[in-house]
Amino acid sequence: MAAEVGANGATLVTAETPDGGEQSGTTVQSVDRALTILELLARDGEAGVTEIAGGLGVHKSTAFRLLATLEAHRLVEQVGDRGRYRLGVGNLRLAGATTARLDLVTEARPVCRQLASDTGETVNITVRSETSALYLDQVAGSSALQSHNWVGQHIPLHATSNGKVLLSELSEAELKAALRELPRFTDATITTRPRLREELAKVRAAGYALAIDELELGLTAAAAPIRSAHGDIIASMSISGPTFRLDDDRLAEAVPMLVAAATEVSHRLGWGQRI
């Protein structure tokens, strides 16, 4: 039995196995060591199993198993037949996803500010995060008395305008994977798949989504898609406010501005051609 401090500062308790490996009551240890391997390779360029094991303070067999797992996910790769490892192309995919989100927020921010100014409503940018929508950015409008900061929070897909947009062009298989259940939040929440499919068809036809009292009584929101250079929906832009203020007449005025703003961000990301 041994104790050590991981890269994240956590104390890790391990027990040696007969083959020289280690067992742990927590998966944090394996994650910590895998991340340490990536950091070592980022620093040194490449390294062999013996060097990596030494850097981790573990047996070579343990280091090899960690490397094999990372290699299966293309996060590391072997350098020819020399038994040495370097960072793999899988890291480029992860970095690219992060960069894409940073680019999205950067390009959307001035457009969101203008939309918030024009409508007076709170403007949000969201992306799909598996079975929920994740808020990436928010700009409060002048009408917001005390706007809640939603950045970094997750919201249901089926009960929100942002979620409906993010779901609207998924295949049936993707839709089933994204929505394992449809919980009810209010009497207006869509809780059946046939009804949701009808709603998503309307979203595709209209080019925007509405959610009136579906997540919370008294809350209305409208959302429009943001597309990548390839035309895929990668995010949504929404305006939200109290239902008494965002009535039919106000929505009829604000939704075209919302759609135009989302389209502008899509153009900034390379979608379509400016006229």
Backbone as JSON, one array per atom type, in Angstrom:
{
  "sequence": "MAAEVGANGATLVTAETPDGGEQSGTTVQSVDRALTILELLARDGEAGVTEIAGGLGVHKSTAFRLLATLEAHRLVEQVGDRGRYRLGVGNLRLAGATTARLDLVTEARPVCRQLASDTGETVNITVRSETSALYLDQVAGSSALQSHNWVGQHIPLHATSNGKVLLSELSEAELKAALRELPRFTDATITTRPRLREELAKVRAAGYALAIDELELGLTAAAAPIRSAHGDIIASMSISGPTFRLDDDRLAEAVPMLVAAATEVSHRLGWGQRI",
  "N": [[0.85, -1.19, 0.0], [0.53, 2.23, -0.8], [0.93, 5.8, -0.64], [0.45, 8.76, -2.49], [0.88, 12.03, -3.92], [-1.11, 13.41, -6.38], [-0.99, 15.12, -9.61], [-2.99, 16.96, -9.45], [-3.07, 17.62, -6.84], [-4.41, 15.93, -5.16], [-4.53, 13.36, -2.7], [-3.52, 10.13, -3.28], [-4.3, 6.76, -2.83], [-2.85, 3.63, -3.2], [-2.59, 0.17, -4.18], [-0.36, -2.48, -4.7], [-0.51, -4.85, -7.38], [-0.26, -8.38, -8.24], [0.99, -8.49, -10.75], [2.54, -6.31, -10.82], [1.15, -4.05, -11.31], [-1.23, -1.47, -10.34], [-3.88, -0.93, -8.04], [-6.76, 1.03, -7.34], [-9.07, 2.8, -5.26], [-10.38, 4.76, -6.54], [-11.12, 6.41, -9.63], [-9.79, 8.68, -10.16], [-7.04, 8.58, -9.89], [-6.03, 7.18, -12.16], [-6.83, 8.92, -14.17], [-5.4, 11.19, -13.44], [-2.77, 10.28, -13.82], [-2.79, 9.69, -16.55], [-3.18, 12.23, -17.64], [-0.85, 13.38, -16.74], [1.03, 11.99, -18.27], [0.45, 13.05, -20.81], [1.2, 15.67, -20.36], [3.93, 15.33, -19.88], [4.8, 14.41, -22.4], [4.12, 16.61, -23.94], [5.93, 18.42, -22.96], [8.48, 17.19, -23.4], [8.44, 16.24, -25.99], [8.9, 13.56, -27.04], [8.97, 10.25, -25.59], [10.12, 7.22, -23.98], [8.7, 4.13, -22.7], [9.98, 3.42, -20.3], [11.03, 5.89, -19.42], [8.68, 7.31, -19.07], [7.39, 5.78, -17.14], [9.17, 6.21, -15.06], [8.85, 8.94, -14.69], [6.27, 9.0, -13.73], [6.49, 7.46, -11.52], [5.81, 4.76, -11.37], [5.37, 1.2, -12.11], [6.66, -0.22, -15.16], [4.77, -1.77, -16.49], [2.36, -0.66, -15.68], [2.57, 1.92, -16.75], [2.64, 1.23, -19.43], [0.06, 0.18, -19.85], [-1.49, 2.48, -19.44], [-0.54, 4.06, -21.53], [-1.38, 2.51, -23.69], [-4.15, 2.79, -23.52], [-4.43, 5.56, -23.96], [-3.38, 5.62, -26.5], [-5.31, 4.19, -27.9], [-7.29, 6.04, -28.02], [-6.14, 7.81, -29.66], [-4.63, 9.81, -28.53], [-2.02, 9.6, -27.9], [0.81, 8.46, -29.8], [2.91, 5.96, -31.3], [6.36, 6.38, -32.08], [7.44, 5.45, -34.97], [9.13, 2.36, -34.98], [10.47, 2.42, -32.62], [9.7, 2.19, -30.04], [8.97, 4.43, -28.65], [7.01, 7.26, -27.6], [4.78, 9.89, -28.64], [2.74, 12.89, -28.62], [-0.54, 12.39, -29.92], [-2.72, 12.68, -32.85], [-5.27, 12.96, -31.93], [-5.35, 14.91, -30.0], [-5.37, 17.22, -31.48], [-7.95, 17.27, -32.43], [-9.4, 17.67, -30.08], [-8.33, 20.12, -29.28], [-9.1, 21.62, -31.44], [-11.87, 21.67, -31.16], [-12.13, 23.16, -28.84], [-10.98, 25.57, -29.67], [-12.79, 26.25, -31.67], [-15.07, 26.84, -30.16], [-14.15, 29.04, -28.73], [-13.72, 30.79, -30.87], [-16.35, 31.05, -31.73], [-17.62, 32.4, -29.56], [-16.1, 34.75, -29.59], [-16.67, 35.83, -32.15], [-19.41, 36.09, -31.95], [-19.95, 37.83, -29.83], [-19.94, 40.8, -30.28], [-22.19, 40.97, -31.93], [-24.19, 39.92, -30.33], [-24.24, 41.86, -28.33], [-25.22, 44.05, -29.77], [-27.73, 43.09, -30.5], [-28.91, 42.75, -27.97], [-29.01, 45.39, -27.22], [-30.72, 46.43, -29.18], [-33.11, 45.02, -28.76], [-33.52, 45.04, -26.05], [-33.6, 42.81, -24.51], [-32.3, 39.89, -22.76], [-29.56, 38.19, -24.17], [-28.41, 35.05, -25.26], [-25.88, 32.58, -25.96], [-25.74, 29.24, -26.91], [-24.58, 25.81, -26.92], [-24.88, 22.36, -27.91], [-24.43, 19.93, -25.46], [-24.08, 16.89, -25.3], [-26.68, 15.57, -23.73], [-27.91, 17.93, -23.03], [-28.26, 21.54, -23.16], [-25.65, 23.87, -23.29], [-24.72, 26.88, -21.86], [-22.74, 29.31, -23.34], [-22.21, 32.02, -23.54], [-23.42, 35.26, -22.52], [-25.36, 38.2, -22.76], [-26.7, 40.86, -21.12], [-29.79, 42.55, -21.52], [-31.21, 45.9, -21.66], [-33.69, 45.83, -20.51], [-33.64, 43.92, -18.62], [-34.07, 43.42, -15.27], [-32.73, 42.13, -13.16], [-30.63, 40.14, -14.24], [-30.07, 36.68, -14.4], [-27.0, 34.97, -14.35], [-26.25, 32.71, -16.71], [-24.09, 31.49, -17.86], [-22.05, 28.71, -18.47], [-23.82, 26.94, -17.38], [-26.14, 24.17, -17.64], [-29.04, 23.36, -19.56], [-32.32, 21.92, -20.12], [-32.98, 20.25, -23.22], [-35.43, 19.78, -24.59], [-37.29, 21.54, -23.58], [-36.75, 24.16, -24.05], [-36.1, 27.07, -26.08], [-33.55, 27.34, -27.2], [-32.66, 24.7, -26.98], [-34.47, 23.36, -28.67], [-33.75, 24.37, -31.18], [-31.13, 23.35, -31.37], [-31.69, 20.67, -31.49], [-33.12, 20.42, -33.82], [-32.21, 19.56, -36.4], [-31.2, 17.06, -36.09], [-30.64, 13.54, -36.71], [-32.95, 10.75, -36.47], [-31.82, 8.77, -34.86], [-29.81, 10.21, -33.55], [-31.39, 12.01, -32.19], [-32.76, 10.35, -30.4], [-30.61, 9.54, -28.82], [-29.85, 11.94, -27.7], [-32.04, 12.67, -26.2], [-33.08, 11.05, -23.66], [-35.16, 10.99, -21.93], [-38.2, 12.88, -21.36], [-38.78, 15.08, -19.29], [-41.35, 16.76, -17.38], [-41.79, 20.19, -16.83], [-43.51, 22.34, -16.68], [-47.04, 22.84, -17.29], [-47.01, 23.38, -19.94], [-44.85, 22.13, -21.05], [-43.35, 20.07, -23.53], [-43.8, 16.67, -23.65], [-43.93, 14.3, -25.03], [-42.64, 12.22, -27.62], [-43.73, 12.17, -30.3], [-45.08, 14.65, -30.32], [-42.92, 16.34, -29.91], [-41.43, 15.88, -32.25], [-43.14, 17.03, -34.12], [-42.98, 19.69, -33.29], [-40.26, 20.23, -33.78], [-40.22, 20.03, -36.53], [-41.65, 22.3, -37.18], [-39.86, 24.21, -36.29], [-37.72, 23.83, -38.08], [-38.99, 24.62, -40.44], [-39.71, 27.28, -39.92], [-37.33, 28.5, -39.15], [-36.61, 29.35, -36.68], [-37.08, 29.0, -33.09], [-39.55, 28.81, -30.5], [-40.23, 29.08, -27.0], [-42.57, 29.13, -24.73], [-43.37, 29.63, -21.54], [-42.53, 27.01, -21.03], [-40.27, 25.91, -19.79], [-40.24, 27.31, -17.47], [-42.78, 28.93, -15.69], [-43.96, 32.01, -16.85], [-41.72, 32.69, -18.26], [-40.41, 33.46, -21.39], [-38.85, 32.59, -24.44], [-36.95, 32.95, -27.46], [-35.2, 31.43, -30.14], [-32.56, 31.13, -32.56], [-30.78, 29.44, -35.21], [-27.18, 29.05, -35.32], [-24.82, 28.59, -37.75], [-22.18, 26.48, -39.04], [-19.33, 26.77, -41.28], [-19.89, 24.73, -42.99], [-22.58, 24.55, -42.98], [-23.87, 23.25, -40.93], [-25.79, 23.14, -37.9], [-24.34, 24.55, -35.2], [-24.6, 25.95, -32.92], [-26.8, 27.98, -30.92], [-28.62, 31.07, -30.82], [-30.27, 33.13, -28.55], [-33.06, 35.14, -27.36], [-34.49, 36.21, -24.32], [-37.05, 36.67, -21.85], [-39.53, 38.02, -19.56], [-42.79, 36.58, -19.9], [-45.0, 38.28, -19.97], [-43.94, 40.56, -21.1], [-42.69, 39.74, -23.47], [-44.75, 39.35, -25.52], [-47.06, 38.32, -28.18], [-47.01, 40.42, -30.08], [-44.6, 41.71, -29.45], [-42.77, 39.66, -29.88], [-43.11, 39.28, -32.61], [-41.84, 41.5, -33.54], [-39.25, 41.27, -32.49], [-38.18, 38.72, -33.17], [-37.43, 38.62, -36.0], [-35.14, 40.29, -35.85], [-33.54, 38.77, -34.19], [-33.13, 36.42, -35.75], [-31.75, 37.55, -37.9], [-29.45, 38.4, -36.58], [-28.33, 35.96, -35.68], [-27.83, 34.83, -38.14], [-25.91, 36.59, -39.08], [-23.76, 36.0, -37.37], [-23.29, 33.4, -38.21], [-22.41, 33.9, -40.82], [-20.04, 35.2, -40.2], [-18.62, 33.08, -39.28], [-18.12, 31.74, -41.54], [-20.22, 30.67, -43.01], [-22.3, 30.42, -45.89], [-22.82, 33.12, -48.25], [-22.18, 36.55, -48.23], [-24.57, 38.98, -49.16]],
  "CA": [[0.0, 0.0, 0.0], [1.33, 3.45, -0.87], [0.18, 7.04, -0.84], [1.2, 9.75, -3.26], [0.1, 13.22, -4.26], [-1.22, 13.53, -7.82], [-0.74, 16.43, -10.2], [-4.07, 17.86, -9.05], [-2.97, 17.89, -5.42], [-5.18, 14.96, -4.4], [-3.78, 12.24, -2.15], [-3.98, 8.91, -3.93], [-3.88, 5.56, -2.13], [-2.78, 2.54, -4.17], [-2.11, -1.13, -3.72], [0.29, -3.19, -5.79], [-1.1, -6.11, -7.8], [0.79, -9.38, -8.49], [1.74, -8.27, -11.99], [3.29, -5.05, -10.75], [0.28, -2.92, -11.56], [-1.74, -0.87, -9.13], [-5.31, -0.79, -7.93], [-7.15, 2.22, -6.59], [-10.49, 2.9, -5.01], [-10.91, 5.89, -7.3], [-10.62, 6.54, -11.0], [-9.03, 9.93, -10.27], [-5.63, 8.26, -10.03], [-5.73, 6.86, -13.55], [-6.97, 10.16, -14.95], [-4.27, 12.05, -13.08], [-1.57, 9.76, -14.45], [-2.91, 9.85, -18.0], [-2.94, 13.64, -17.94], [0.58, 13.63, -16.52], [1.73, 11.5, -19.46], [0.28, 14.04, -21.88], [2.03, 16.83, -20.01], [5.33, 14.95, -20.09], [5.07, 14.37, -23.83], [4.06, 17.99, -24.43], [7.17, 19.08, -22.53], [9.7, 16.57, -23.91], [8.32, 15.89, -27.4], [8.68, 12.12, -27.09], [9.59, 9.53, -24.46], [9.9, 5.79, -23.95], [7.9, 3.63, -21.58], [10.79, 3.48, -19.08], [11.08, 7.28, -18.98], [7.34, 7.71, -18.62], [7.16, 5.11, -15.86], [9.97, 6.91, -14.06], [8.23, 10.23, -14.41], [5.05, 8.78, -12.95], [6.79, 6.71, -10.3], [5.04, 3.5, -11.4], [5.98, 0.12, -12.88], [6.55, -0.09, -16.61], [3.53, -2.39, -16.94], [1.29, 0.32, -15.44], [2.75, 2.96, -17.74], [2.28, 0.69, -20.74], [-1.4, 0.11, -19.95], [-1.99, 3.84, -19.61], [-0.21, 4.48, -22.89], [-2.23, 1.76, -24.62], [-5.47, 3.42, -23.48], [-4.3, 6.85, -24.64], [-3.16, 5.35, -27.92], [-6.58, 3.77, -28.47], [-8.06, 7.27, -28.27], [-5.3, 8.61, -30.55], [-4.05, 10.93, -27.8], [-0.58, 9.4, -28.08], [1.13, 7.54, -30.89], [4.29, 5.49, -31.25], [7.27, 6.95, -33.08], [8.02, 4.36, -35.74], [9.24, 1.09, -34.23], [11.5, 2.65, -31.61], [9.15, 2.04, -28.7], [8.83, 5.74, -28.02], [5.68, 7.83, -27.81], [4.62, 11.34, -28.73], [1.33, 13.26, -28.64], [-1.23, 11.95, -31.12], [-3.57, 13.65, -33.55], [-6.51, 13.16, -31.19], [-5.25, 16.18, -29.29], [-5.74, 18.29, -32.4], [-9.41, 17.29, -32.47], [-9.87, 18.3, -28.85], [-7.94, 21.53, -29.31], [-9.92, 22.27, -32.46], [-13.2, 21.89, -30.6], [-12.01, 24.28, -27.91], [-10.75, 26.78, -30.47], [-14.04, 26.58, -32.35], [-15.97, 27.49, -29.21], [-13.61, 30.37, -28.46], [-14.01, 31.59, -32.06], [-17.78, 31.32, -31.73], [-17.9, 33.46, -28.59], [-15.45, 35.98, -30.05], [-17.4, 36.38, -33.29], [-20.8, 36.37, -31.6], [-20.09, 38.82, -28.78], [-20.43, 42.13, -30.71], [-23.54, 40.82, -32.49], [-25.07, 39.75, -29.17], [-24.38, 43.17, -27.68], [-26.1, 44.88, -30.58], [-29.08, 42.54, -30.4], [-29.4, 43.08, -26.64], [-29.31, 46.82, -27.24], [-31.86, 46.67, -30.06], [-34.33, 44.41, -28.24], [-33.63, 45.25, -24.61], [-33.72, 41.51, -23.85], [-31.07, 39.14, -22.54], [-29.16, 37.36, -25.32], [-27.55, 33.94, -24.88], [-25.34, 31.65, -26.95], [-25.63, 27.9, -26.34], [-24.2, 24.69, -27.77], [-25.35, 21.11, -27.34], [-23.46, 19.15, -24.7], [-24.71, 15.57, -25.19], [-28.12, 15.54, -23.48], [-28.36, 19.22, -22.54], [-27.7, 22.72, -23.84], [-24.67, 24.53, -22.44], [-24.58, 28.31, -22.1], [-21.36, 29.76, -23.55], [-22.06, 33.47, -23.37], [-24.67, 35.96, -22.22], [-25.32, 39.67, -22.7], [-27.96, 41.32, -20.53], [-30.42, 43.68, -22.18], [-31.57, 47.01, -20.78], [-34.96, 45.53, -19.83], [-33.42, 42.92, -17.56], [-33.92, 44.07, -13.97], [-31.65, 41.41, -12.47], [-30.45, 38.97, -15.1], [-29.29, 35.56, -13.86], [-25.88, 34.59, -15.21], [-26.41, 31.31, -17.07], [-22.88, 30.98, -18.52], [-21.5, 27.5, -17.85], [-24.88, 26.08, -16.87], [-26.81, 23.29, -18.59], [-30.5, 23.43, -19.53], [-32.95, 20.85, -20.9], [-33.1, 20.49, -24.66], [-36.78, 19.7, -25.13], [-38.18, 22.52, -22.96], [-36.18, 25.49, -24.26], [-35.97, 27.46, -27.49], [-32.19, 26.98, -27.62], [-32.6, 23.25, -27.15], [-35.21, 22.95, -29.87], [-32.91, 24.68, -32.34], [-30.0, 22.41, -31.4], [-32.23, 19.35, -31.84], [-34.0, 20.47, -35.0], [-31.71, 18.9, -37.61], [-30.59, 15.76, -35.75], [-31.28, 12.35, -37.23], [-33.77, 10.08, -35.46], [-30.93, 8.09, -33.92], [-29.17, 11.24, -32.75], [-32.42, 12.57, -31.33], [-32.99, 9.4, -29.31], [-29.44, 9.56, -27.94], [-29.81, 13.22, -26.99], [-33.2, 12.78, -25.31], [-33.42, 9.75, -23.07], [-36.47, 11.18, -21.33], [-38.75, 14.22, -21.57], [-39.43, 15.45, -18.04], [-42.27, 17.89, -17.39], [-41.45, 21.3, -15.95], [-44.76, 23.08, -16.53], [-48.11, 22.23, -18.09], [-46.74, 23.66, -21.35], [-43.69, 21.36, -21.5], [-43.57, 18.96, -24.45], [-43.34, 15.47, -22.95], [-44.04, 13.1, -25.88], [-41.76, 12.31, -28.79], [-44.47, 12.62, -31.5], [-45.32, 16.09, -30.22], [-41.63, 17.01, -30.09], [-41.09, 15.82, -33.67], [-43.96, 18.06, -34.78], [-42.41, 20.99, -32.93], [-38.98, 20.41, -34.47], [-40.54, 20.28, -37.94], [-42.02, 23.72, -37.25], [-38.62, 24.98, -36.13], [-37.0, 23.77, -39.35], [-39.72, 25.4, -41.45], [-39.73, 28.7, -39.58], [-35.98, 29.03, -39.0], [-36.41, 29.77, -35.29], [-37.89, 28.24, -32.13], [-40.12, 29.53, -29.36], [-40.56, 28.32, -25.8], [-43.38, 30.03, -23.92], [-43.77, 29.0, -20.28], [-42.27, 25.57, -21.1], [-39.28, 25.55, -18.77], [-40.59, 28.03, -16.25], [-43.93, 29.79, -15.89], [-43.6, 33.42, -16.91], [-40.5, 32.89, -19.04], [-40.53, 33.22, -22.83], [-37.58, 32.72, -25.16], [-36.91, 32.62, -28.88], [-33.83, 31.1, -30.52], [-32.29, 30.91, -33.98], [-29.55, 28.65, -35.36], [-25.89, 29.54, -35.8], [-24.3, 27.5, -38.58], [-20.76, 26.44, -39.38], [-19.04, 26.99, -42.69], [-20.47, 23.61, -43.75], [-24.03, 24.64, -42.92], [-24.41, 22.51, -39.8], [-26.12, 23.92, -36.72], [-23.32, 24.31, -34.18], [-24.95, 26.72, -31.74], [-28.04, 28.74, -31.05], [-28.66, 32.38, -30.19], [-31.63, 33.34, -28.06], [-33.46, 36.25, -26.51], [-35.43, 35.72, -23.33], [-37.58, 37.67, -20.94], [-40.82, 37.63, -18.98], [-43.85, 36.34, -20.89], [-45.88, 39.44, -20.08], [-43.31, 41.56, -21.97], [-42.46, 39.14, -24.78], [-46.03, 38.85, -26.03], [-47.05, 38.04, -29.61], [-46.59, 41.61, -30.84], [-43.18, 41.96, -29.2], [-42.03, 38.6, -30.56], [-43.17, 39.55, -34.06], [-40.86, 42.54, -33.8], [-37.9, 40.89, -32.06], [-37.68, 37.5, -33.79], [-36.63, 38.89, -37.21], [-33.83, 40.81, -35.46], [-32.8, 37.62, -33.67], [-32.73, 35.58, -36.89], [-30.72, 38.29, -38.65], [-28.21, 38.39, -35.78], [-27.76, 34.61, -35.73], [-27.31, 34.66, -39.5], [-24.67, 37.37, -39.16], [-22.69, 35.22, -36.72], [-23.01, 32.28, -39.12], [-21.57, 34.44, -41.9], [-18.71, 35.47, -39.63], [-17.96, 31.78, -39.12], [-17.84, 31.2, -42.87], [-21.4, 30.06, -43.67], [-22.99, 31.16, -46.93], [-22.17, 34.25, -48.88], [-22.81, 37.84, -47.99], [-25.22, 39.55, -50.35]],
  "C": [[0.88, 1.24, 0.0], [0.43, 4.65, -1.07], [1.06, 8.01, -1.6], [0.29, 10.92, -3.56], [0.1, 13.37, -5.77], [-0.98, 14.94, -8.28], [-1.8, 17.44, -9.8], [-4.08, 18.13, -7.56], [-3.72, 16.89, -4.56], [-4.26, 13.85, -3.89], [-4.36, 10.95, -2.7], [-3.42, 7.7, -3.21], [-3.93, 4.39, -3.11], [-2.3, 1.27, -3.5], [-1.51, -1.87, -4.89], [-0.44, -4.5, -6.09], [0.02, -7.08, -8.12], [1.6, -9.11, -9.75], [2.48, -6.95, -11.99], [2.45, -3.85, -11.04], [-0.22, -2.36, -10.25], [-3.24, -0.79, -9.2], [-5.61, 0.46, -7.13], [-8.64, 2.22, -6.39], [-11.13, 4.05, -5.76], [-10.32, 5.94, -8.68], [-9.81, 7.81, -11.18], [-7.56, 9.64, -10.5], [-5.24, 7.98, -11.47], [-5.81, 8.1, -14.43], [-5.79, 11.07, -14.7], [-3.0, 11.58, -13.8], [-1.61, 9.91, -15.97], [-2.63, 11.29, -18.41], [-1.47, 14.0, -17.74], [1.41, 13.14, -17.7], [1.64, 12.51, -20.59], [1.14, 15.28, -21.61], [3.51, 16.54, -20.23], [5.69, 14.96, -21.57], [5.0, 15.76, -24.45], [5.35, 18.74, -24.1], [8.4, 18.54, -23.26], [9.63, 16.22, -25.4], [8.05, 14.41, -27.6], [9.4, 11.46, -25.92], [9.26, 8.06, -24.58], [9.1, 5.39, -22.71], [8.67, 3.74, -20.26], [10.85, 4.9, -18.53], [9.75, 7.73, -18.4], [7.03, 7.08, -17.27], [7.94, 5.8, -14.74], [9.36, 8.25, -13.69], [6.99, 10.12, -13.56], [5.32, 8.12, -11.61], [6.01, 5.42, -10.21], [5.84, 2.44, -12.16], [5.77, 0.35, -14.37], [5.24, -0.67, -17.12], [2.35, -1.43, -16.77], [1.36, 1.43, -16.49], [2.32, 2.48, -19.12], [0.77, 0.61, -20.9], [-2.02, 1.5, -20.14], [-1.73, 4.34, -21.03], [-1.09, 3.78, -23.92], [-3.63, 2.37, -24.67], [-5.45, 4.76, -24.22], [-4.12, 6.66, -26.14], [-4.47, 4.94, -28.61], [-7.47, 4.97, -28.78], [-7.27, 8.26, -29.11], [-4.74, 9.86, -29.87], [-2.53, 10.82, -27.73], [-0.39, 8.45, -29.24], [2.59, 7.15, -30.78], [5.1, 6.1, -32.39], [7.96, 5.8, -33.79], [8.02, 3.07, -34.94], [10.27, 1.2, -33.12], [10.99, 2.51, -30.18], [9.03, 3.34, -27.93], [7.48, 6.34, -28.42], [5.75, 9.36, -27.92], [3.11, 11.63, -28.72], [0.7, 12.87, -29.97], [-2.17, 13.0, -31.69], [-4.91, 13.86, -32.85], [-6.53, 14.45, -30.41], [-5.64, 17.36, -30.18], [-7.26, 18.42, -32.48], [-9.97, 18.0, -31.24], [-9.54, 19.8, -28.84], [-8.79, 22.3, -30.32], [-11.31, 22.58, -31.95], [-13.19, 23.07, -29.64], [-11.84, 25.58, -28.66], [-12.02, 27.22, -31.16], [-15.0, 27.29, -31.41], [-15.48, 28.89, -28.88], [-13.88, 31.3, -29.64], [-15.48, 31.98, -32.09], [-18.11, 32.47, -30.78], [-17.32, 34.79, -29.06], [-16.24, 36.64, -31.18], [-18.82, 36.8, -32.91], [-20.95, 37.55, -30.65], [-20.57, 40.19, -29.27], [-21.85, 42.08, -31.27], [-24.55, 40.68, -31.35], [-25.3, 41.09, -28.47], [-25.34, 44.06, -28.45], [-27.54, 44.41, -30.48], [-29.7, 42.86, -29.04], [-29.78, 44.55, -26.56], [-30.57, 47.1, -28.04], [-33.17, 46.16, -29.46], [-34.58, 44.71, -26.76], [-33.68, 43.96, -23.83], [-32.35, 40.85, -23.68], [-30.8, 38.21, -23.72], [-28.19, 36.3, -24.83], [-27.07, 33.15, -26.1], [-25.2, 30.3, -26.28], [-25.15, 26.91, -27.39], [-24.75, 23.42, -27.13], [-24.19, 20.4, -26.66], [-24.13, 17.82, -24.35], [-26.21, 15.7, -24.96], [-28.66, 16.86, -22.92], [-27.8, 20.33, -23.41], [-26.81, 23.44, -22.84], [-24.56, 26.0, -22.82], [-23.11, 28.69, -22.21], [-21.18, 31.23, -23.26], [-23.43, 34.1, -23.14], [-24.43, 37.46, -22.2], [-26.69, 40.13, -22.21], [-28.49, 42.53, -21.29], [-30.83, 44.74, -21.17], [-32.86, 46.75, -20.01], [-34.8, 44.56, -18.69], [-33.16, 43.63, -16.24], [-32.78, 43.44, -13.18], [-31.43, 40.09, -13.19], [-29.58, 37.91, -14.41], [-28.2, 35.19, -14.85], [-25.93, 33.09, -15.47], [-25.13, 30.7, -17.66], [-22.3, 29.8, -17.74], [-22.55, 26.55, -17.33], [-25.53, 25.29, -18.01], [-28.32, 23.43, -18.44], [-31.08, 22.31, -20.39], [-33.1, 21.22, -22.37], [-34.54, 20.61, -25.12], [-37.7, 20.82, -24.64], [-37.7, 23.96, -23.16], [-36.08, 25.79, -25.75], [-34.58, 27.12, -28.02], [-32.1, 25.49, -27.89], [-33.31, 22.78, -28.39], [-34.41, 23.23, -31.14], [-31.78, 23.66, -32.48], [-30.43, 21.0, -31.77], [-32.8, 19.28, -33.25], [-33.51, 19.72, -36.23], [-30.98, 17.59, -37.3], [-31.34, 14.63, -36.44], [-32.1, 11.7, -36.11], [-32.9, 9.39, -34.42], [-30.25, 9.1, -33.0], [-30.15, 11.85, -31.76], [-32.69, 11.65, -30.13], [-31.83, 9.41, -28.32], [-29.4, 10.83, -27.1], [-30.92, 13.35, -25.96], [-33.61, 11.41, -24.79], [-34.78, 9.8, -22.39], [-36.9, 12.63, -21.54], [-39.49, 14.65, -20.3], [-40.31, 16.7, -18.18], [-41.81, 18.94, -16.38], [-42.66, 22.19, -15.67], [-45.82, 22.35, -17.35], [-47.87, 22.42, -19.59], [-45.56, 22.85, -21.91], [-44.1, 20.24, -22.44], [-42.97, 17.7, -23.82], [-43.5, 14.18, -23.76], [-43.19, 13.29, -27.13], [-42.53, 12.7, -30.07], [-44.72, 14.13, -31.49], [-44.02, 16.86, -30.42], [-41.22, 17.0, -31.56], [-41.87, 16.87, -34.46], [-43.38, 19.45, -34.53], [-41.1, 21.24, -33.68], [-39.18, 20.63, -35.96], [-40.92, 21.74, -38.14], [-40.79, 24.6, -37.14], [-37.83, 25.0, -37.43], [-37.66, 24.64, -40.41], [-39.63, 26.89, -41.18], [-38.33, 29.31, -39.51], [-35.71, 29.57, -37.61], [-37.32, 28.93, -34.41], [-38.39, 29.16, -31.04], [-40.32, 28.57, -28.2], [-41.26, 29.29, -24.86], [-43.89, 29.27, -22.7], [-43.49, 27.5, -20.25], [-41.26, 25.09, -20.08], [-39.67, 26.13, -17.42], [-41.78, 28.93, -16.55], [-43.49, 31.25, -15.85], [-42.35, 33.72, -17.69], [-40.74, 32.53, -20.5], [-39.17, 33.44, -23.48], [-37.77, 32.36, -26.62], [-35.46, 32.39, -29.26], [-33.74, 30.86, -32.02], [-30.95, 30.2, -34.12], [-28.34, 29.47, -35.81], [-25.24, 28.37, -36.52], [-22.8, 27.64, -38.83], [-20.58, 26.73, -40.86], [-19.64, 25.9, -43.57], [-22.0, 23.61, -43.7], [-24.67, 23.88, -41.77], [-24.75, 23.46, -38.65], [-25.12, 23.58, -35.62], [-23.64, 25.02, -32.87], [-26.3, 27.37, -31.96], [-27.88, 30.07, -30.33], [-30.1, 32.64, -29.76], [-31.81, 34.7, -27.4], [-34.48, 35.7, -25.54], [-35.86, 36.84, -22.4], [-38.91, 37.2, -20.39], [-41.9, 37.54, -20.05], [-44.75, 37.55, -21.05], [-45.29, 40.51, -20.99], [-43.1, 41.01, -23.38], [-43.77, 38.51, -25.27], [-45.95, 38.68, -27.54], [-46.54, 39.22, -30.42], [-45.1, 41.87, -30.68], [-42.32, 40.9, -29.88], [-42.0, 38.83, -32.06], [-42.15, 40.61, -34.45], [-39.43, 42.06, -33.55], [-37.34, 39.68, -32.8], [-36.92, 37.76, -35.1], [-35.25, 39.46, -36.89], [-32.94, 39.69, -34.94], [-32.28, 36.75, -34.81], [-31.62, 36.25, -37.69], [-29.39, 38.28, -37.9], [-27.54, 37.03, -35.82], [-27.17, 34.33, -37.1], [-26.0, 35.41, -39.68], [-23.52, 36.62, -38.51], [-22.31, 34.03, -37.6], [-22.12, 32.73, -40.27], [-20.15, 34.7, -41.4], [-17.91, 34.18, -39.45], [-17.76, 31.07, -40.45], [-19.02, 30.61, -43.6], [-21.97, 30.99, -44.73], [-22.16, 32.27, -47.52], [-22.92, 35.51, -48.53], [-23.4, 38.39, -49.27], [-24.89, 41.04, -50.44]]
}
